[in-house]
């Protein structure tokens, strides 16, 4: 049985780590206006804040999903028009 939740099986730590590795803290701070991304950011302190602050966690999760969707749109279909 599959979940309809696109974040199913993805931990907050993995999500945040991927965002930082791909885009960096400065990008995150521009996208989500929270101090833990701006002042001496670390995964540990950010996780602590995000776990206690639902609105911030929601913004980070939505950012992750939008970037994931954009990345998927940028990937060319390996089958081309063959399957159409």
PDB file of N, CA, C and O in Angstrom, chain B, residues numbered from 101:
ATOM      1  N   UNK B 101       0.845  -1.186   0.000  1.00  0.00           N
ATOM      2  CA  UNK B 101       0.000   0.000   0.000  1.00  0.00           C
ATOM      3  C   UNK B 101       0.889   1.248   0.000  1.00  0.00           C
ATOM      4  O   UNK B 101       1.751   1.411   0.863  1.00  0.00           O
ATOM      5  N   UNK B 102       0.665   2.113  -0.972  1.00  0.00           N
ATOM      6  CA  UNK B 102       1.469   3.322  -1.108  1.00  0.00           C
ATOM      7  C   UNK B 102       0.742   4.518  -0.513  1.00  0.00           C
ATOM      8  O   UNK B 102      -0.481   4.633  -0.587  1.00  0.00           O
ATOM      9  N   UNK B 103       1.516   5.385   0.065  1.00  0.00           N
ATOM     10  CA  UNK B 103       0.973   6.616   0.622  1.00  0.00           C
ATOM     11  C   UNK B 103       0.896   7.668  -0.483  1.00  0.00           C
ATOM     12  O   UNK B 103       1.745   7.697  -1.374  1.00  0.00           O
ATOM     13  N   UNK B 104      -0.110   8.521  -0.427  1.00  0.00           N
ATOM     14  CA  UNK B 104      -0.215   9.620  -1.379  1.00  0.00           C
ATOM     15  C   UNK B 104       0.650  10.803  -0.975  1.00  0.00           C
ATOM     16  O   UNK B 104       0.770  11.771  -1.727  1.00  0.00           O
ATOM     17  N   UNK B 105       1.248  10.733   0.199  1.00  0.00           N
ATOM     18  CA  UNK B 105       2.103  11.804   0.695  1.00  0.00           C
ATOM     19  C   UNK B 105       3.456  11.733  -0.007  1.00  0.00           C
ATOM     20  O   UNK B 105       4.179  10.751   0.160  1.00  0.00           O
ATOM     21  N   UNK B 106       3.817  12.759  -0.796  1.00  0.00           N
ATOM     22  CA  UNK B 106       5.100  12.726  -1.508  1.00  0.00           C
ATOM     23  C   UNK B 106       6.311  12.747  -0.573  1.00  0.00           C
ATOM     24  O   UNK B 106       7.422  12.421  -0.991  1.00  0.00           O
ATOM     25  N   UNK B 107       6.104  13.126   0.682  1.00  0.00           N
ATOM     26  CA  UNK B 107       7.204  13.148   1.650  1.00  0.00           C
ATOM     27  C   UNK B 107       7.276  11.863   2.469  1.00  0.00           C
ATOM     28  O   UNK B 107       8.122  11.737   3.355  1.00  0.00           O
ATOM     29  N   UNK B 108       6.395  10.911   2.179  1.00  0.00           N
ATOM     30  CA  UNK B 108       6.380   9.649   2.924  1.00  0.00           C
ATOM     31  C   UNK B 108       7.747   8.973   2.825  1.00  0.00           C
ATOM     32  O   UNK B 108       8.264   8.756   1.729  1.00  0.00           O
ATOM     33  N   UNK B 109       8.319   8.646   3.971  1.00  0.00           N
ATOM     34  CA  UNK B 109       9.609   7.959   4.005  1.00  0.00           C
ATOM     35  C   UNK B 109      10.816   8.881   3.969  1.00  0.00           C
ATOM     36  O   UNK B 109      11.952   8.415   4.051  1.00  0.00           O
ATOM     37  N   UNK B 110      10.586  10.182   3.848  1.00  0.00           N
ATOM     38  CA  UNK B 110      11.695  11.144   3.818  1.00  0.00           C
ATOM     39  C   UNK B 110      11.719  11.858   5.166  1.00  0.00           C
ATOM     40  O   UNK B 110      10.767  12.547   5.532  1.00  0.00           O
ATOM     41  N   UNK B 111      12.807  11.686   5.891  1.00  0.00           N
ATOM     42  CA  UNK B 111      12.907  12.339   7.195  1.00  0.00           C
ATOM     43  C   UNK B 111      13.177  13.831   7.012  1.00  0.00           C
ATOM     44  O   UNK B 111      13.678  14.259   5.972  1.00  0.00           O
ATOM     45  N   UNK B 112      12.843  14.601   8.019  1.00  0.00           N
ATOM     46  CA  UNK B 112      13.120  16.033   7.986  1.00  0.00           C
ATOM     47  C   UNK B 112      14.625  16.272   7.856  1.00  0.00           C
ATOM     48  O   UNK B 112      15.053  17.190   7.156  1.00  0.00           O
ATOM     49  N   UNK B 113      15.414  15.452   8.524  1.00  0.00           N
ATOM     50  CA  UNK B 113      16.869  15.601   8.446  1.00  0.00           C
ATOM     51  C   UNK B 113      17.369  15.373   7.020  1.00  0.00           C
ATOM     52  O   UNK B 113      18.206  16.132   6.530  1.00  0.00           O
ATOM     53  N   UNK B 114      16.871  14.347   6.361  1.00  0.00           N
ATOM     54  CA  UNK B 114      17.292  14.068   4.982  1.00  0.00           C
ATOM     55  C   UNK B 114      16.874  15.206   4.058  1.00  0.00           C
ATOM     56  O   UNK B 114      17.657  15.658   3.222  1.00  0.00           O
ATOM     57  N   UNK B 115      15.648  15.659   4.214  1.00  0.00           N
ATOM     58  CA  UNK B 115      15.117  16.742   3.402  1.00  0.00           C
ATOM     59  C   UNK B 115      15.985  17.998   3.553  1.00  0.00           C
ATOM     60  O   UNK B 115      16.391  18.603   2.560  1.00  0.00           O
ATOM     61  N   UNK B 116      16.263  18.379   4.794  1.00  0.00           N
ATOM     62  CA  UNK B 116      17.061  19.574   5.060  1.00  0.00           C
ATOM     63  C   UNK B 116      18.488  19.409   4.542  1.00  0.00           C
ATOM     64  O   UNK B 116      19.040  20.330   3.940  1.00  0.00           O
ATOM     65  N   UNK B 117      19.078  18.253   4.772  1.00  0.00           N
ATOM     66  CA  UNK B 117      20.444  17.999   4.312  1.00  0.00           C
ATOM     67  C   UNK B 117      20.531  18.099   2.791  1.00  0.00           C
ATOM     68  O   UNK B 117      21.478  18.682   2.264  1.00  0.00           O
ATOM     69  N   UNK B 118      19.562  17.541   2.091  1.00  0.00           N
ATOM     70  CA  UNK B 118      19.550  17.632   0.624  1.00  0.00           C
ATOM     71  C   UNK B 118      19.435  19.078   0.163  1.00  0.00           C
ATOM     72  O   UNK B 118      20.132  19.493  -0.763  1.00  0.00           O
ATOM     73  N   UNK B 119      18.566  19.840   0.797  1.00  0.00           N
ATOM     74  CA  UNK B 119      18.415  21.247   0.421  1.00  0.00           C
ATOM     75  C   UNK B 119      19.719  22.015   0.621  1.00  0.00           C
ATOM     76  O   UNK B 119      20.119  22.801  -0.237  1.00  0.00           O
ATOM     77  N   UNK B 120      20.375  21.785   1.751  1.00  0.00           N
ATOM     78  CA  UNK B 120      21.627  22.488   2.043  1.00  0.00           C
ATOM     79  C   UNK B 120      22.716  22.076   1.054  1.00  0.00           C
ATOM     80  O   UNK B 120      23.447  22.928   0.550  1.00  0.00           O
ATOM     81  N   UNK B 121      22.830  20.778   0.773  1.00  0.00           N
ATOM     82  CA  UNK B 121      23.866  20.307  -0.147  1.00  0.00           C
ATOM     83  C   UNK B 121      23.645  20.820  -1.565  1.00  0.00           C
ATOM     84  O   UNK B 121      24.604  21.163  -2.256  1.00  0.00           O
ATOM     85  N   UNK B 122      22.405  20.875  -1.998  1.00  0.00           N
ATOM     86  CA  UNK B 122      22.104  21.303  -3.372  1.00  0.00           C
ATOM     87  C   UNK B 122      22.102  22.818  -3.541  1.00  0.00           C
ATOM     88  O   UNK B 122      22.535  23.334  -4.571  1.00  0.00           O
ATOM     89  N   UNK B 123      21.608  23.536  -2.517  1.00  0.00           N
ATOM     90  CA  UNK B 123      21.358  24.962  -2.707  1.00  0.00           C
ATOM     91  C   UNK B 123      22.080  25.877  -1.725  1.00  0.00           C
ATOM     92  O   UNK B 123      22.276  27.055  -2.021  1.00  0.00           O
ATOM     93  N   UNK B 124      22.476  25.367  -0.572  1.00  0.00           N
ATOM     94  CA  UNK B 124      23.210  26.167   0.403  1.00  0.00           C
ATOM     95  C   UNK B 124      22.306  26.919   1.369  1.00  0.00           C
ATOM     96  O   UNK B 124      21.109  27.092   1.137  1.00  0.00           O
ATOM     97  N   UNK B 125      22.923  27.361   2.461  1.00  0.00           N
ATOM     98  CA  UNK B 125      22.187  28.068   3.518  1.00  0.00           C
ATOM     99  C   UNK B 125      21.661  29.413   3.048  1.00  0.00           C
ATOM    100  O   UNK B 125      20.557  29.807   3.424  1.00  0.00           O
ATOM    101  N   UNK B 126      22.436  30.128   2.228  1.00  0.00           N
ATOM    102  CA  UNK B 126      22.005  31.459   1.772  1.00  0.00           C
ATOM    103  C   UNK B 126      20.712  31.356   0.964  1.00  0.00           C
ATOM    104  O   UNK B 126      19.807  32.174   1.127  1.00  0.00           O
ATOM    105  N   UNK B 127      20.630  30.359   0.103  1.00  0.00           N
ATOM    106  CA  UNK B 127      19.413  30.138  -0.679  1.00  0.00           C
ATOM    107  C   UNK B 127      18.231  29.838   0.243  1.00  0.00           C
ATOM    108  O   UNK B 127      17.143  30.389   0.074  1.00  0.00           O
ATOM    109  N   UNK B 128      18.457  28.960   1.214  1.00  0.00           N
ATOM    110  CA  UNK B 128      17.386  28.624   2.158  1.00  0.00           C
ATOM    111  C   UNK B 128      16.922  29.855   2.928  1.00  0.00           C
ATOM    112  O   UNK B 128      15.724  30.055   3.129  1.00  0.00           O
ATOM    113  N   UNK B 129      17.871  30.675   3.355  1.00  0.00           N
ATOM    114  CA  UNK B 129      17.527  31.893   4.099  1.00  0.00           C
ATOM    115  C   UNK B 129      16.711  32.852   3.235  1.00  0.00           C
ATOM    116  O   UNK B 129      15.820  33.536   3.738  1.00  0.00           O
ATOM    117  N   UNK B 130      17.014  32.904   1.935  1.00  0.00           N
ATOM    118  CA  UNK B 130      16.240  33.758   1.023  1.00  0.00           C
ATOM    119  C   UNK B 130      14.823  33.229   0.822  1.00  0.00           C
ATOM    120  O   UNK B 130      13.874  34.004   0.704  1.00  0.00           O
ATOM    121  N   UNK B 131      14.690  31.922   0.784  1.00  0.00           N
ATOM    122  CA  UNK B 131      13.394  31.302   0.504  1.00  0.00           C
ATOM    123  C   UNK B 131      12.491  31.204   1.731  1.00  0.00           C
ATOM    124  O   UNK B 131      11.276  31.378   1.636  1.00  0.00           O
ATOM    125  N   UNK B 132      13.098  30.926   2.879  1.00  0.00           N
ATOM    126  CA  UNK B 132      12.349  30.764   4.129  1.00  0.00           C
ATOM    127  C   UNK B 132      12.990  31.692   5.156  1.00  0.00           C
ATOM    128  O   UNK B 132      14.118  31.458   5.590  1.00  0.00           O
ATOM    129  N   UNK B 133      12.283  32.726   5.539  1.00  0.00           N
ATOM    130  CA  UNK B 133      12.840  33.785   6.380  1.00  0.00           C
ATOM    131  C   UNK B 133      12.836  33.383   7.859  1.00  0.00           C
ATOM    132  O   UNK B 133      11.969  33.794   8.631  1.00  0.00           O
ATOM    133  N   UNK B 134      13.824  32.573   8.227  1.00  0.00           N
ATOM    134  CA  UNK B 134      13.980  32.194   9.638  1.00  0.00           C
ATOM    135  C   UNK B 134      15.447  32.349  10.027  1.00  0.00           C
ATOM    136  O   UNK B 134      16.346  32.067   9.234  1.00  0.00           O
ATOM    137  N   UNK B 135      15.672  32.796  11.243  1.00  0.00           N
ATOM    138  CA  UNK B 135      17.026  33.107  11.704  1.00  0.00           C
ATOM    139  C   UNK B 135      17.959  31.904  11.725  1.00  0.00           C
ATOM    140  O   UNK B 135      19.162  32.062  11.519  1.00  0.00           O
ATOM    141  N   UNK B 136      17.436  30.713  11.966  1.00  0.00           N
ATOM    142  CA  UNK B 136      18.339  29.559  12.051  1.00  0.00           C
ATOM    143  C   UNK B 136      18.988  29.244  10.703  1.00  0.00           C
ATOM    144  O   UNK B 136      19.963  28.493  10.658  1.00  0.00           O
ATOM    145  N   UNK B 137      18.472  29.800   9.607  1.00  0.00           N
ATOM    146  CA  UNK B 137      19.114  29.642   8.303  1.00  0.00           C
ATOM    147  C   UNK B 137      20.085  30.793   8.023  1.00  0.00           C
ATOM    148  O   UNK B 137      20.924  30.693   7.127  1.00  0.00           O
ATOM    149  N   UNK B 138      19.973  31.884   8.787  1.00  0.00           N
ATOM    150  CA  UNK B 138      20.763  33.087   8.520  1.00  0.00           C
ATOM    151  C   UNK B 138      21.979  33.225   9.424  1.00  0.00           C
ATOM    152  O   UNK B 138      23.065  33.571   8.959  1.00  0.00           O
ATOM    153  N   UNK B 139      21.802  32.958  10.712  1.00  0.00           N
ATOM    154  CA  UNK B 139      22.852  33.211  11.694  1.00  0.00           C
ATOM    155  C   UNK B 139      23.497  31.916  12.156  1.00  0.00           C
ATOM    156  O   UNK B 139      22.890  31.138  12.891  1.00  0.00           O
ATOM    157  N   UNK B 140      24.729  31.689  11.721  1.00  0.00           N
ATOM    158  CA  UNK B 140      25.487  30.500  12.110  1.00  0.00           C
ATOM    159  C   UNK B 140      24.652  29.224  11.936  1.00  0.00           C
ATOM    160  O   UNK B 140      24.432  28.489  12.899  1.00  0.00           O
ATOM    161  N   UNK B 141      24.187  28.965  10.707  1.00  0.00           N
ATOM    162  CA  UNK B 141      23.279  27.837  10.495  1.00  0.00           C
ATOM    163  C   UNK B 141      23.955  26.477  10.659  1.00  0.00           C
ATOM    164  O   UNK B 141      25.126  26.300  10.326  1.00  0.00           O
ATOM    165  N   UNK B 142      23.198  25.540  11.173  1.00  0.00           N
ATOM    166  CA  UNK B 142      23.633  24.145  11.234  1.00  0.00           C
ATOM    167  C   UNK B 142      22.397  23.273  11.082  1.00  0.00           C
ATOM    168  O   UNK B 142      21.279  23.699  11.374  1.00  0.00           O
ATOM    169  N   UNK B 143      22.611  22.059  10.625  1.00  0.00           N
ATOM    170  CA  UNK B 143      21.495  21.132  10.466  1.00  0.00           C
ATOM    171  C   UNK B 143      20.860  20.862  11.824  1.00  0.00           C
ATOM    172  O   UNK B 143      19.635  20.840  11.946  1.00  0.00           O
ATOM    173  N   UNK B 144      21.684  20.658  12.837  1.00  0.00           N
ATOM    174  CA  UNK B 144      21.170  20.323  14.169  1.00  0.00           C
ATOM    175  C   UNK B 144      20.255  21.418  14.723  1.00  0.00           C
ATOM    176  O   UNK B 144      19.143  21.131  15.165  1.00  0.00           O
ATOM    177  N   UNK B 145      20.718  22.664  14.701  1.00  0.00           N
ATOM    178  CA  UNK B 145      19.896  23.748  15.255  1.00  0.00           C
ATOM    179  C   UNK B 145      18.650  23.985  14.405  1.00  0.00           C
ATOM    180  O   UNK B 145      17.583  24.298  14.934  1.00  0.00           O
ATOM    181  N   UNK B 146      18.787  23.837  13.100  1.00  0.00           N
ATOM    182  CA  UNK B 146      17.637  24.032  12.218  1.00  0.00           C
ATOM    183  C   UNK B 146      16.590  22.952  12.434  1.00  0.00           C
ATOM    184  O   UNK B 146      15.394  23.242  12.449  1.00  0.00           O
ATOM    185  N   UNK B 147      17.026  21.715  12.599  1.00  0.00           N
ATOM    186  CA  UNK B 147      16.083  20.621  12.858  1.00  0.00           C
ATOM    187  C   UNK B 147      15.315  20.867  14.150  1.00  0.00           C
ATOM    188  O   UNK B 147      14.103  20.662  14.215  1.00  0.00           O
ATOM    189  N   UNK B 148      16.026  21.303  15.162  1.00  0.00           N
ATOM    190  CA  UNK B 148      15.386  21.579  16.457  1.00  0.00           C
ATOM    191  C   UNK B 148      14.292  22.636  16.290  1.00  0.00           C
ATOM    192  O   UNK B 148      13.180  22.477  16.793  1.00  0.00           O
ATOM    193  N   UNK B 149      14.620  23.711  15.580  1.00  0.00           N
ATOM    194  CA  UNK B 149      13.648  24.778  15.356  1.00  0.00           C
ATOM    195  C   UNK B 149      12.473  24.290  14.505  1.00  0.00           C
ATOM    196  O   UNK B 149      11.316  24.538  14.844  1.00  0.00           O
ATOM    197  N   UNK B 150      12.764  23.604  13.410  1.00  0.00           N
ATOM    198  CA  UNK B 150      11.704  23.165  12.500  1.00  0.00           C
ATOM    199  C   UNK B 150      10.751  22.170  13.160  1.00  0.00           C
ATOM    200  O   UNK B 150       9.552  22.175  12.882  1.00  0.00           O
ATOM    201  N   UNK B 151      11.284  21.327  14.025  1.00  0.00           N
ATOM    202  CA  UNK B 151      10.428  20.350  14.711  1.00  0.00           C
ATOM    203  C   UNK B 151       9.482  21.019  15.707  1.00  0.00           C
ATOM    204  O   UNK B 151       8.424  20.477  16.024  1.00  0.00           O
ATOM    205  N   UNK B 152       9.864  22.188  16.193  1.00  0.00           N
ATOM    206  CA  UNK B 152       9.036  22.905  17.180  1.00  0.00           C
ATOM    207  C   UNK B 152       8.176  23.998  16.552  1.00  0.00           C
ATOM    208  O   UNK B 152       7.358  24.615  17.234  1.00  0.00           O
ATOM    209  N   UNK B 153       8.357  24.236  15.259  1.00  0.00           N
ATOM    210  CA  UNK B 153       7.684  25.356  14.605  1.00  0.00           C
ATOM    211  C   UNK B 153       6.987  24.868  13.334  1.00  0.00           C
ATOM    212  O   UNK B 153       7.586  24.860  12.259  1.00  0.00           O
ATOM    213  N   UNK B 154       5.730  24.464  13.459  1.00  0.00           N
ATOM    214  CA  UNK B 154       5.023  23.857  12.321  1.00  0.00           C
ATOM    215  C   UNK B 154       4.968  24.717  11.057  1.00  0.00           C
ATOM    216  O   UNK B 154       5.111  24.188   9.955  1.00  0.00           O
ATOM    217  N   UNK B 155       4.764  26.034  11.191  1.00  0.00           N
ATOM    218  CA  UNK B 155       4.665  26.871   9.993  1.00  0.00           C
ATOM    219  C   UNK B 155       5.983  26.900   9.226  1.00  0.00           C
ATOM    220  O   UNK B 155       5.983  26.917   7.995  1.00  0.00           O
ATOM    221  N   UNK B 156       7.104  26.907   9.943  1.00  0.00           N
ATOM    222  CA  UNK B 156       8.414  26.933   9.288  1.00  0.00           C
ATOM    223  C   UNK B 156       8.692  25.587   8.622  1.00  0.00           C
ATOM    224  O   UNK B 156       9.197  25.532   7.500  1.00  0.00           O
ATOM    225  N   UNK B 157       8.361  24.514   9.317  1.00  0.00           N
ATOM    226  CA  UNK B 157       8.549  23.175   8.743  1.00  0.00           C
ATOM    227  C   UNK B 157       7.731  23.031   7.461  1.00  0.00           C
ATOM    228  O   UNK B 157       8.212  22.486   6.468  1.00  0.00           O
ATOM    229  N   UNK B 158       6.511  23.515   7.491  1.00  0.00           N
ATOM    230  CA  UNK B 158       5.643  23.436   6.312  1.00  0.00           C
ATOM    231  C   UNK B 158       6.260  24.193   5.139  1.00  0.00           C
ATOM    232  O   UNK B 158       6.230  23.707   4.009  1.00  0.00           O
ATOM    233  N   UNK B 159       6.816  25.371   5.391  1.00  0.00           N
ATOM    234  CA  UNK B 159       7.447  26.148   4.319  1.00  0.00           C
ATOM    235  C   UNK B 159       8.647  25.408   3.733  1.00  0.00           C
ATOM    236  O   UNK B 159       8.833  25.396   2.516  1.00  0.00           O
ATOM    237  N   UNK B 160       9.455  24.795   4.584  1.00  0.00           N
ATOM    238  CA  UNK B 160      10.636  24.062   4.116  1.00  0.00           C
ATOM    239  C   UNK B 160      10.202  22.834   3.311  1.00  0.00           C
ATOM    240  O   UNK B 160      10.784  22.536   2.268  1.00  0.00           O
ATOM    241  N   UNK B 161       9.192  22.131   3.788  1.00  0.00           N
ATOM    242  CA  UNK B 161       8.692  20.960   3.060  1.00  0.00           C
ATOM    243  C   UNK B 161       8.122  21.365   1.702  1.00  0.00           C
ATOM    244  O   UNK B 161       8.343  20.675   0.707  1.00  0.00           O
ATOM    245  N   UNK B 162       7.393  22.473   1.654  1.00  0.00           N
ATOM    246  CA  UNK B 162       6.835  22.953   0.388  1.00  0.00           C
ATOM    247  C   UNK B 162       7.941  23.379  -0.575  1.00  0.00           C
ATOM    248  O   UNK B 162       7.842  23.134  -1.777  1.00  0.00           O
ATOM    249  N   UNK B 163       8.984  24.009  -0.062  1.00  0.00           N
ATOM    250  CA  UNK B 163      10.128  24.382  -0.886  1.00  0.00           C
ATOM    251  C   UNK B 163      10.783  23.136  -1.467  1.00  0.00           C
ATOM    252  O   UNK B 163      11.080  23.089  -2.660  1.00  0.00           O
ATOM    253  N   UNK B 164      11.006  22.136  -0.635  1.00  0.00           N
ATOM    254  CA  UNK B 164      11.610  20.879  -1.077  1.00  0.00           C
ATOM    255  C   UNK B 164      10.780  20.254  -2.200  1.00  0.00           C
ATOM    256  O   UNK B 164      11.323  19.842  -3.225  1.00  0.00           O
ATOM    257  N   UNK B 165       9.474  20.188  -2.002  1.00  0.00           N
ATOM    258  CA  UNK B 165       8.600  19.578  -3.009  1.00  0.00           C
ATOM    259  C   UNK B 165       8.603  20.371  -4.311  1.00  0.00           C
ATOM    260  O   UNK B 165       8.616  19.781  -5.391  1.00  0.00           O
ATOM    261  N   UNK B 166       8.591  21.697  -4.225  1.00  0.00           N
ATOM    262  CA  UNK B 166       8.591  22.506  -5.447  1.00  0.00           C
ATOM    263  C   UNK B 166       9.904  22.353  -6.205  1.00  0.00           C
ATOM    264  O   UNK B 166       9.907  22.316  -7.435  1.00  0.00           O
ATOM    265  N   UNK B 167      11.014  22.265  -5.485  1.00  0.00           N
ATOM    266  CA  UNK B 167      12.306  22.077  -6.145  1.00  0.00           C
ATOM    267  C   UNK B 167      12.424  20.668  -6.715  1.00  0.00           C
ATOM    268  O   UNK B 167      13.024  20.476  -7.773  1.00  0.00           O
ATOM    269  N   UNK B 168      11.862  19.692  -6.030  1.00  0.00           N
ATOM    270  CA  UNK B 168      11.865  18.316  -6.514  1.00  0.00           C
ATOM    271  C   UNK B 168      11.042  18.215  -7.797  1.00  0.00           C
ATOM    272  O   UNK B 168      11.443  17.551  -8.753  1.00  0.00           O
ATOM    273  N   UNK B 169       9.903  18.871  -7.805  1.00  0.00           N
ATOM    274  CA  UNK B 169       9.044  18.880  -8.986  1.00  0.00           C
ATOM    275  C   UNK B 169       9.741  19.563 -10.153  1.00  0.00           C
ATOM    276  O   UNK B 169       9.681  19.078 -11.283  1.00  0.00           O
ATOM    277  N   UNK B 170      10.402  20.683  -9.887  1.00  0.00           N
ATOM    278  CA  UNK B 170      11.130  21.403 -10.938  1.00  0.00           C
ATOM    279  C   UNK B 170      12.260  20.550 -11.480  1.00  0.00           C
ATOM    280  O   UNK B 170      12.481  20.502 -12.690  1.00  0.00           O
ATOM    281  N   UNK B 171      12.982  19.872 -10.586  1.00  0.00           N
ATOM    282  CA  UNK B 171      14.081  19.002 -11.008  1.00  0.00           C
ATOM    283  C   UNK B 171      13.551  17.885 -11.898  1.00  0.00           C
ATOM    284  O   UNK B 171      14.166  17.557 -12.913  1.00  0.00           O
ATOM    285  N   UNK B 172      12.421  17.303 -11.528  1.00  0.00           N
ATOM    286  CA  UNK B 172      11.832  16.238 -12.337  1.00  0.00           C
ATOM    287  C   UNK B 172      11.397  16.757 -13.699  1.00  0.00           C
ATOM    288  O   UNK B 172      11.510  16.041 -14.694  1.00  0.00           O
ATOM    289  N   UNK B 173      10.900  17.996 -13.762  1.00  0.00           N
ATOM    290  CA  UNK B 173      10.493  18.589 -15.034  1.00  0.00           C
ATOM    291  C   UNK B 173      11.692  18.836 -15.942  1.00  0.00           C
ATOM    292  O   UNK B 173      11.562  18.801 -17.166  1.00  0.00           O
ATOM    293  N   UNK B 174      12.860  19.085 -15.349  1.00  0.00           N
ATOM    294  CA  UNK B 174      14.063  19.370 -16.125  1.00  0.00           C
ATOM    295  C   UNK B 174      14.708  18.112 -16.698  1.00  0.00           C
ATOM    296  O   UNK B 174      15.552  18.201 -17.590  1.00  0.00           O
ATOM    297  N   UNK B 175      14.320  16.951 -16.197  1.00  0.00           N
ATOM    298  CA  UNK B 175      14.902  15.699 -16.665  1.00  0.00           C
ATOM    299  C   UNK B 175      14.188  15.283 -17.935  1.00  0.00           C
ATOM    300  O   UNK B 175      12.964  15.151 -17.964  1.00  0.00           O
ATOM    301  N   UNK B 176      14.972  15.077 -18.990  1.00  0.00           N
ATOM    302  CA  UNK B 176      14.391  14.669 -20.257  1.00  0.00           C
ATOM    303  C   UNK B 176      13.939  13.219 -20.176  1.00  0.00           C
ATOM    304  O   UNK B 176      14.610  12.381 -19.573  1.00  0.00           O
ATOM    305  N   UNK B 177      12.815  12.934 -20.778  1.00  0.00           N
ATOM    306  CA  UNK B 177      12.298  11.579 -20.811  1.00  0.00           C
ATOM    307  C   UNK B 177      13.252  10.699 -21.617  1.00  0.00           C
ATOM    308  O   UNK B 177      13.484  10.975 -22.794  1.00  0.00           O
ATOM    309  N   UNK B 178      13.814   9.643 -21.012  1.00  0.00           N
ATOM    310  CA  UNK B 178      14.774   8.805 -21.739  1.00  0.00           C
ATOM    311  C   UNK B 178      14.136   8.064 -22.909  1.00  0.00           C
ATOM    312  O   UNK B 178      14.845   7.603 -23.804  1.00  0.00           O
ATOM    313  N   UNK B 179      12.821   7.943 -22.918  1.00  0.00           N
ATOM    314  CA  UNK B 179      12.136   7.239 -24.002  1.00  0.00           C
ATOM    315  C   UNK B 179      11.752   8.181 -25.133  1.00  0.00           C
ATOM    316  O   UNK B 179      11.308   7.739 -26.193  1.00  0.00           O
ATOM    317  N   UNK B 180      11.923   9.481 -24.907  1.00  0.00           N
ATOM    318  CA  UNK B 180      11.567  10.449 -25.933  1.00  0.00           C
ATOM    319  C   UNK B 180      10.114  10.311 -26.323  1.00  0.00           C
ATOM    320  O   UNK B 180       9.253  10.117 -25.465  1.00  0.00           O
ATOM    321  N   UNK B 181       9.834  10.409 -27.605  1.00  0.00           N
ATOM    322  CA  UNK B 181       8.459  10.291 -28.091  1.00  0.00           C
ATOM    323  C   UNK B 181       8.134   8.853 -28.471  1.00  0.00           C
ATOM    324  O   UNK B 181       7.051   8.581 -28.988  1.00  0.00           O
ATOM    325  N   UNK B 182       9.045   7.941 -28.224  1.00  0.00           N
ATOM    326  CA  UNK B 182       8.873   6.552 -28.613  1.00  0.00           C
ATOM    327  C   UNK B 182       7.624   5.930 -28.020  1.00  0.00           C
ATOM    328  O   UNK B 182       6.931   5.160 -28.685  1.00  0.00           O
ATOM    329  N   UNK B 183       7.333   6.262 -26.769  1.00  0.00           N
ATOM    330  CA  UNK B 183       6.197   5.655 -26.086  1.00  0.00           C
ATOM    331  C   UNK B 183       4.860   6.294 -26.406  1.00  0.00           C
ATOM    332  O   UNK B 183       3.823   5.829 -25.932  1.00  0.00           O
ATOM    333  N   UNK B 184       4.865   7.352 -27.203  1.00  0.00           N
ATOM    334  CA  UNK B 184       3.604   8.063 -27.486  1.00  0.00           C
ATOM    335  C   UNK B 184       2.900   7.473 -28.680  1.00  0.00           C
ATOM    336  O   UNK B 184       1.828   7.945 -29.060  1.00  0.00           O
TER     337      UNK B 184
END
